[in-house]
Structures are given as C-alpha cells and as structure tokens.
Amino acid sequence: MPEPESPADTSRRETDAERRRRRAQFLRELAEARELRDRVQPRRAKTARLRHAMRMRTFRW
C-alpha cells in the first residue's frame, strides 16, 4: 500500500516545480538576450553562426 505523503515530500515537489519555472524563465531571458545581441552585432552573430556550423560539420558521431 502506498504510504501517505509526508509534508517534506509535498514541499520538495513544490520546490521542484518552482525550480523548473525559474529555469524556464531564465532560459527564455537568455534566448531573448542572445537575439538582441545578434540584432545589435550582426557581424559577430554571423561569425558565431559560421563557427558553430563548422564545429557541427567536423563533429564525429
């Protein structure tokens, strides 16, 4: 039979949900900052894009 949840288990699950929400917010802000930087510095963004493409081409599976 499953044991009733203790208050510690419930609070831990809430903190996990809170952590996931904060992480999602952080990742959204990070992507937004990256897009802004790419708009402000198009040459650097292009160079980074080309560098990333070269890295992906030379990656061995």
Secondary structure as UniProt FT lines:
FT   HELIX           7..40
FT   HELIX           42..58
//
